[in-house]
Amino acid sequence: MPTSPVTRERIEQEVRQALAATLRKDAATIDLDKPIVKALGATSIDFLDINFRLESTFGVQLATQLLLDLVEEELGEGVAIDRDGRITEPAAELLRMYLGEQPGLKAGLDADEVPSFVTPMVLVKSVGGILDHLPEACGACSSTDGWKTDDGCKVVCASCGAAATYPDGDELSKSWIHQVQAEKGLFPVS
Ligand SMILES: [Zn+2]
């Protein structure tokens, strides 16, 4: 896959800006490794706003479904969340890979609490993961001359200037789930 012309630093900067604008905070004081809900007091409505800002800035579609819902959709009902709405051991392990090691992120956690573990760095990785999936050829003119960015965020075809098209966040999450399952066999196979 072609390398994205968008830098990691720029993604971090834009995540800070999106959080700062939505939550009325100073971008410079935001710790990328601290959970957004606890450190910055974000609500679920705020997350919609933050995601929308990032999607507009980078021309991407972030995942709309919760990771554990996607796991159950792909690998079977009950494998990630038990009857009492608590996360299973394999789900906890998957979440630690996705969200980083954090206190309290373990089996038995109420599934509704999972979004409160999202850090700015998780958003950086989500955006970056999508931007890393640039197609080989432009969908508009079929050129393989490569990609460029004029504003540092939106990627366009170097030949015709059409916007790059990316897989959406849900699609990428699903393929990541299958990849982890193939490598580690975390979840029971029914
Ligand atoms: Zn083109």
py3Dmol code that shows the C-alpha trace and the ligand (Angstrom):
import py3Dmol

protein = """\
ATOM      1  CA  MET A   1       0.000   0.000   0.000  1.00  0.00           C
ATOM      2  CA  PRO A   2       1.244   3.538  -0.723  1.00  0.00           C
ATOM      3  CA  THR A   3       2.548   5.489   2.264  1.00  0.00           C
ATOM      4  CA  SER A   4       0.256   8.272   3.447  1.00  0.00           C
ATOM      5  CA  PRO A   5       1.636  11.804   3.053  1.00  0.00           C
ATOM      6  CA  VAL A   6      -0.138  12.722   6.319  1.00  0.00           C
ATOM      7  CA  THR A   7       2.257  12.729   9.271  1.00  0.00           C
ATOM      8  CA  ARG A   8       1.593  11.192  12.656  1.00  0.00           C
ATOM      9  CA  GLU A   9       2.385  14.568  14.265  1.00  0.00           C
ATOM     10  CA  ARG A  10      -0.331  16.202  12.200  1.00  0.00           C
ATOM     11  CA  ILE A  11      -2.887  13.575  13.245  1.00  0.00           C
ATOM     12  CA  GLU A  12      -1.979  14.126  16.903  1.00  0.00           C
ATOM     13  CA  GLN A  13      -2.295  17.872  16.454  1.00  0.00           C
ATOM     14  CA  GLU A  14      -5.748  17.557  14.848  1.00  0.00           C
ATOM     15  CA  VAL A  15      -6.983  15.163  17.549  1.00  0.00           C
ATOM     16  CA  ARG A  16      -5.916  17.724  20.152  1.00  0.00           C
ATOM     17  CA  GLN A  17      -7.697  20.482  18.211  1.00  0.00           C
ATOM     18  CA  ALA A  18     -10.905  18.445  17.849  1.00  0.00           C
ATOM     19  CA  LEU A  19     -10.964  17.640  21.572  1.00  0.00           C
ATOM     20  CA  ALA A  20     -10.143  21.222  22.515  1.00  0.00           C
ATOM     21  CA  ALA A  21     -12.854  22.675  20.262  1.00  0.00           C
ATOM     22  CA  THR A  22     -15.573  20.264  21.403  1.00  0.00           C
ATOM     23  CA  LEU A  23     -14.711  20.302  25.105  1.00  0.00           C
ATOM     24  CA  ARG A  24     -13.528  23.930  25.316  1.00  0.00           C
ATOM     25  CA  LYS A  25     -10.091  23.015  26.637  1.00  0.00           C
ATOM     26  CA  ASP A  26      -6.605  24.241  25.868  1.00  0.00           C
ATOM     27  CA  ALA A  27      -5.216  21.889  23.183  1.00  0.00           C
ATOM     28  CA  ALA A  28      -1.701  22.095  24.617  1.00  0.00           C
ATOM     29  CA  THR A  29      -2.761  20.724  28.014  1.00  0.00           C
ATOM     30  CA  ILE A  30      -4.428  17.567  26.661  1.00  0.00           C
ATOM     31  CA  ASP A  31      -2.619  14.367  27.665  1.00  0.00           C
ATOM     32  CA  LEU A  32      -2.897  11.914  24.763  1.00  0.00           C
ATOM     33  CA  ASP A  33      -2.697   8.897  27.077  1.00  0.00           C
ATOM     34  CA  LYS A  34      -5.381   9.862  29.608  1.00  0.00           C
ATOM     35  CA  PRO A  35      -8.976   8.608  29.106  1.00  0.00           C
ATOM     36  CA  ILE A  36     -11.064  11.330  27.469  1.00  0.00           C
ATOM     37  CA  VAL A  37     -14.125  10.772  29.658  1.00  0.00           C
ATOM     38  CA  LYS A  38     -12.286  10.873  32.982  1.00  0.00           C
ATOM     39  CA  ALA A  39      -9.632  13.470  32.169  1.00  0.00           C
ATOM     40  CA  LEU A  40     -11.730  15.839  30.076  1.00  0.00           C
ATOM     41  CA  GLY A  41     -15.307  15.087  31.108  1.00  0.00           C
ATOM     42  CA  ALA A  42     -16.524  14.130  27.628  1.00  0.00           C
ATOM     43  CA  THR A  43     -20.034  12.708  27.101  1.00  0.00           C
ATOM     44  CA  SER A  44     -21.216  10.367  24.362  1.00  0.00           C
ATOM     45  CA  ILE A  45     -22.610  13.369  22.443  1.00  0.00           C
ATOM     46  CA  ASP A  46     -19.162  14.953  22.620  1.00  0.00           C
ATOM     47  CA  PHE A  47     -17.682  11.826  21.031  1.00  0.00           C
ATOM     48  CA  LEU A  48     -20.026  12.190  18.055  1.00  0.00           C
ATOM     49  CA  ASP A  49     -18.880  15.779  17.650  1.00  0.00           C
ATOM     50  CA  ILE A  50     -15.185  14.914  17.998  1.00  0.00           C
ATOM     51  CA  ASN A  51     -15.497  12.092  15.460  1.00  0.00           C
ATOM     52  CA  PHE A  52     -17.364  14.355  13.052  1.00  0.00           C
ATOM     53  CA  ARG A  53     -14.603  16.964  13.264  1.00  0.00           C
ATOM     54  CA  LEU A  54     -11.914  14.368  12.558  1.00  0.00           C
ATOM     55  CA  GLU A  55     -13.890  12.838   9.699  1.00  0.00           C
ATOM     56  CA  SER A  56     -14.323  16.253   8.061  1.00  0.00           C
ATOM     57  CA  THR A  57     -10.671  17.154   8.552  1.00  0.00           C
ATOM     58  CA  PHE A  58      -9.225  13.952   7.098  1.00  0.00           C
ATOM     59  CA  GLY A  59     -11.979  12.826   4.706  1.00  0.00           C
ATOM     60  CA  VAL A  60     -12.422   9.472   6.483  1.00  0.00           C
ATOM     61  CA  GLN A  61     -15.250   7.512   8.118  1.00  0.00           C
ATOM     62  CA  LEU A  62     -14.472   6.385  11.628  1.00  0.00           C
ATOM     63  CA  ALA A  63     -16.055   3.261  13.108  1.00  0.00           C
ATOM     64  CA  THR A  64     -19.648   3.829  14.177  1.00  0.00           C
ATOM     65  CA  GLN A  65     -20.147   0.500  15.956  1.00  0.00           C
ATOM     66  CA  LEU A  66     -18.627  -0.420  19.301  1.00  0.00           C
ATOM     67  CA  LEU A  67     -15.732  -2.846  18.992  1.00  0.00           C
ATOM     68  CA  LEU A  68     -17.347  -5.537  21.160  1.00  0.00           C
ATOM     69  CA  ASP A  69     -20.601  -5.331  19.175  1.00  0.00           C
ATOM     70  CA  LEU A  70     -18.558  -5.972  16.041  1.00  0.00           C
ATOM     71  CA  VAL A  71     -16.858  -8.938  17.748  1.00  0.00           C
ATOM     72  CA  GLU A  72     -20.244 -10.503  18.489  1.00  0.00           C
ATOM     73  CA  GLU A  73     -21.487  -9.782  14.994  1.00  0.00           C
ATOM     74  CA  GLU A  74     -18.431 -11.463  13.492  1.00  0.00           C
ATOM     75  CA  LEU A  75     -17.646 -14.265  15.947  1.00  0.00           C
ATOM     76  CA  GLY A  76     -20.913 -15.088  17.682  1.00  0.00           C
ATOM     77  CA  GLU A  77     -23.323 -13.739  20.261  1.00  0.00           C
ATOM     78  CA  GLY A  78     -22.189 -13.933  23.869  1.00  0.00           C
ATOM     79  CA  VAL A  79     -18.446 -14.306  23.147  1.00  0.00           C
ATOM     80  CA  ALA A  80     -17.591 -10.754  24.214  1.00  0.00           C
ATOM     81  CA  ILE A  81     -20.403  -9.671  26.549  1.00  0.00           C
ATOM     82  CA  ASP A  82     -22.127 -12.066  28.962  1.00  0.00           C
ATOM     83  CA  ARG A  83     -25.807 -12.218  29.920  1.00  0.00           C
ATOM     84  CA  ASP A  84     -25.263  -9.674  32.697  1.00  0.00           C
ATOM     85  CA  GLY A  85     -23.752  -7.143  30.300  1.00  0.00           C
ATOM     86  CA  ARG A  86     -20.200  -7.750  31.537  1.00  0.00           C
ATOM     87  CA  ILE A  87     -17.173  -8.248  29.324  1.00  0.00           C
ATOM     88  CA  THR A  88     -15.601 -11.687  28.998  1.00  0.00           C
ATOM     89  CA  GLU A  89     -11.904 -12.531  29.506  1.00  0.00           C
ATOM     90  CA  PRO A  90     -11.143 -12.718  25.743  1.00  0.00           C
ATOM     91  CA  ALA A  91     -12.973  -9.400  25.240  1.00  0.00           C
ATOM     92  CA  ALA A  92     -10.861  -7.808  27.990  1.00  0.00           C
ATOM     93  CA  GLU A  93      -7.687  -9.049  26.299  1.00  0.00           C
ATOM     94  CA  LEU A  94      -8.795  -7.683  22.928  1.00  0.00           C
ATOM     95  CA  LEU A  95      -9.671  -4.334  24.514  1.00  0.00           C
ATOM     96  CA  ARG A  96      -6.252  -4.107  26.170  1.00  0.00           C
ATOM     97  CA  MET A  97      -4.689  -4.517  22.715  1.00  0.00           C
ATOM     98  CA  TYR A  98      -6.971  -1.838  21.304  1.00  0.00           C
ATOM     99  CA  LEU A  99      -7.102   0.668  24.181  1.00  0.00           C
ATOM    100  CA  GLY A 100      -3.778  -0.025  25.895  1.00  0.00           C
ATOM    101  CA  GLU A 101      -3.245  -1.497  29.369  1.00  0.00           C
ATOM    102  CA  GLN A 102      -5.351   0.439  31.851  1.00  0.00           C
ATOM    103  CA  PRO A 103      -6.407  -0.210  35.444  1.00  0.00           C
ATOM    104  CA  GLY A 104      -9.907  -1.686  35.570  1.00  0.00           C
ATOM    105  CA  LEU A 105      -9.861  -2.923  31.989  1.00  0.00           C
ATOM    106  CA  LYS A 106     -10.552  -6.554  32.824  1.00  0.00           C
ATOM    107  CA  ALA A 107     -13.146  -9.319  32.629  1.00  0.00           C
ATOM    108  CA  GLY A 108     -16.348  -8.500  34.519  1.00  0.00           C
ATOM    109  CA  LEU A 109     -16.288  -4.819  33.589  1.00  0.00           C
ATOM    110  CA  ASP A 110     -19.727  -3.449  32.673  1.00  0.00           C
ATOM    111  CA  ALA A 111     -19.738  -3.244  28.849  1.00  0.00           C
ATOM    112  CA  ASP A 112     -21.289   0.237  29.067  1.00  0.00           C
ATOM    113  CA  GLU A 113     -18.085   1.431  30.752  1.00  0.00           C
ATOM    114  CA  VAL A 114     -15.841   0.515  27.819  1.00  0.00           C
ATOM    115  CA  PRO A 115     -16.087   3.903  26.015  1.00  0.00           C
ATOM    116  CA  SER A 116     -14.757   5.597  29.157  1.00  0.00           C
ATOM    117  CA  PHE A 117     -11.365   3.967  28.474  1.00  0.00           C
ATOM    118  CA  VAL A 118     -10.867   5.668  25.096  1.00  0.00           C
ATOM    119  CA  THR A 119      -7.812   7.947  25.081  1.00  0.00           C
ATOM    120  CA  PRO A 120      -6.845  10.602  22.526  1.00  0.00           C
ATOM    121  CA  MET A 121      -4.121   8.180  21.382  1.00  0.00           C
ATOM    122  CA  VAL A 122      -6.808   5.641  20.434  1.00  0.00           C
ATOM    123  CA  LEU A 123      -8.354   8.292  18.172  1.00  0.00           C
ATOM    124  CA  VAL A 124      -4.935   9.031  16.681  1.00  0.00           C
ATOM    125  CA  LYS A 125      -4.471   5.336  15.909  1.00  0.00           C
ATOM    126  CA  SER A 126      -7.987   5.000  14.482  1.00  0.00           C
ATOM    127  CA  VAL A 127      -7.481   7.896  12.081  1.00  0.00           C
ATOM    128  CA  GLY A 128      -3.935   6.770  11.235  1.00  0.00           C
ATOM    129  CA  GLY A 129      -5.082   3.198  10.599  1.00  0.00           C
ATOM    130  CA  ILE A 130      -7.577   4.421   8.004  1.00  0.00           C
ATOM    131  CA  LEU A 131      -5.097   6.824   6.362  1.00  0.00           C
ATOM    132  CA  ASP A 132      -2.644   3.923   6.007  1.00  0.00           C
ATOM    133  CA  HIS A 133      -5.097   2.207   3.644  1.00  0.00           C
ATOM    134  CA  LEU A 134      -4.556   4.375   0.587  1.00  0.00           C
ATOM    135  CA  PRO A 135      -5.437   2.520  -2.617  1.00  0.00           C
ATOM    136  CA  GLU A 136      -2.683   1.776  -5.170  1.00  0.00           C
ATOM    137  CA  ALA A 137      -4.589   3.531  -7.946  1.00  0.00           C
ATOM    138  CA  CYS A 138      -6.826   6.593  -8.006  1.00  0.00           C
ATOM    139  CA  GLY A 139     -10.513   5.623  -8.202  1.00  0.00           C
ATOM    140  CA  ALA A 140     -11.258   8.583 -10.474  1.00  0.00           C
ATOM    141  CA  CYS A 141      -8.475   8.501 -13.111  1.00  0.00           C
ATOM    142  CA  SER A 142      -6.811   5.101 -12.389  1.00  0.00           C
ATOM    143  CA  SER A 143      -3.430   6.792 -12.156  1.00  0.00           C
ATOM    144  CA  THR A 144      -0.791   5.125 -10.005  1.00  0.00           C
ATOM    145  CA  ASP A 145       1.370   8.253  -9.871  1.00  0.00           C
ATOM    146  CA  GLY A 146       0.730   8.503  -6.172  1.00  0.00           C
ATOM    147  CA  TRP A 147      -0.915  10.733  -3.608  1.00  0.00           C
ATOM    148  CA  LYS A 148      -0.264  14.164  -2.159  1.00  0.00           C
ATOM    149  CA  THR A 149      -1.726  16.498   0.401  1.00  0.00           C
ATOM    150  CA  ASP A 150      -2.022  20.264   0.127  1.00  0.00           C
ATOM    151  CA  ASP A 151      -3.429  20.995   3.578  1.00  0.00           C
ATOM    152  CA  GLY A 152      -1.564  18.229   5.426  1.00  0.00           C
ATOM    153  CA  CYS A 153      -4.767  16.307   6.169  1.00  0.00           C
ATOM    154  CA  LYS A 154      -6.801  15.573   3.035  1.00  0.00           C
ATOM    155  CA  VAL A 155      -5.084  13.284   0.554  1.00  0.00           C
ATOM    156  CA  VAL A 156      -5.669  13.746  -3.183  1.00  0.00           C
ATOM    157  CA  CYS A 157      -4.487  12.054  -6.388  1.00  0.00           C
ATOM    158  CA  ALA A 158      -1.231  13.552  -7.622  1.00  0.00           C
ATOM    159  CA  SER A 159      -2.532  13.370 -11.221  1.00  0.00           C
ATOM    160  CA  CYS A 160      -6.161  14.505 -11.172  1.00  0.00           C
ATOM    161  CA  GLY A 161      -6.633  15.894  -7.674  1.00  0.00           C
ATOM    162  CA  ALA A 162      -9.560  13.605  -6.758  1.00  0.00           C
ATOM    163  CA  ALA A 163      -9.923  12.807  -3.059  1.00  0.00           C
ATOM    164  CA  ALA A 164      -8.500   9.479  -1.890  1.00  0.00           C
ATOM    165  CA  THR A 165     -11.076   6.850  -0.947  1.00  0.00           C
ATOM    166  CA  TYR A 166     -10.478   4.773   2.171  1.00  0.00           C
ATOM    167  CA  PRO A 167     -12.146   1.743   3.735  1.00  0.00           C
ATOM    168  CA  ASP A 168     -14.380   2.832   6.612  1.00  0.00           C
ATOM    169  CA  GLY A 169     -13.565   2.325  10.280  1.00  0.00           C
ATOM    170  CA  ASP A 170     -16.089  -0.476  10.832  1.00  0.00           C
ATOM    171  CA  GLU A 171     -14.633  -2.475   7.937  1.00  0.00           C
ATOM    172  CA  LEU A 172     -11.111  -2.074   9.277  1.00  0.00           C
ATOM    173  CA  SER A 173     -12.183  -3.001  12.812  1.00  0.00           C
ATOM    174  CA  LYS A 174     -13.788  -6.173  11.474  1.00  0.00           C
ATOM    175  CA  SER A 175     -10.675  -7.211   9.596  1.00  0.00           C
ATOM    176  CA  TRP A 176      -8.544  -6.452  12.671  1.00  0.00           C
ATOM    177  CA  ILE A 177     -10.831  -8.656  14.813  1.00  0.00           C
ATOM    178  CA  HIS A 178     -10.449 -11.543  12.342  1.00  0.00           C
ATOM    179  CA  GLN A 179      -6.695 -11.039  12.150  1.00  0.00           C
ATOM    180  CA  VAL A 180      -6.313 -11.148  15.943  1.00  0.00           C
ATOM    181  CA  GLN A 181      -8.620 -14.157  16.153  1.00  0.00           C
ATOM    182  CA  ALA A 182      -6.571 -15.980  13.476  1.00  0.00           C
ATOM    183  CA  GLU A 183      -3.312 -15.225  15.291  1.00  0.00           C
ATOM    184  CA  LYS A 184      -4.354 -15.732  18.903  1.00  0.00           C
ATOM    185  CA  GLY A 185      -7.633 -17.667  18.871  1.00  0.00           C
ATOM    186  CA  LEU A 186      -8.879 -15.565  21.787  1.00  0.00           C
ATOM    187  CA  PHE A 187     -12.560 -16.295  21.327  1.00  0.00           C
ATOM    188  CA  PRO A 188     -14.150 -19.765  21.443  1.00  0.00           C
ATOM    189  CA  VAL A 189     -15.172 -21.083  18.035  1.00  0.00           C
ATOM    190  CA  SER A 190     -18.753 -22.289  17.921  1.00  0.00           C
TER     191      SER A 190
END
"""
ligand_1 = """\
1
ZN
Zn -6.683 10.646 -10.126
"""
view = py3Dmol.view(width=600, height=400)
view.addModel(protein, "pdb")
view.setStyle({"model": 0}, {"cartoon": {"style": "trace"}})
view.addModel(ligand_1, "xyz")
view.setStyle({"model": 1}, {"stick": {}})
view.zoomTo()
view.show()
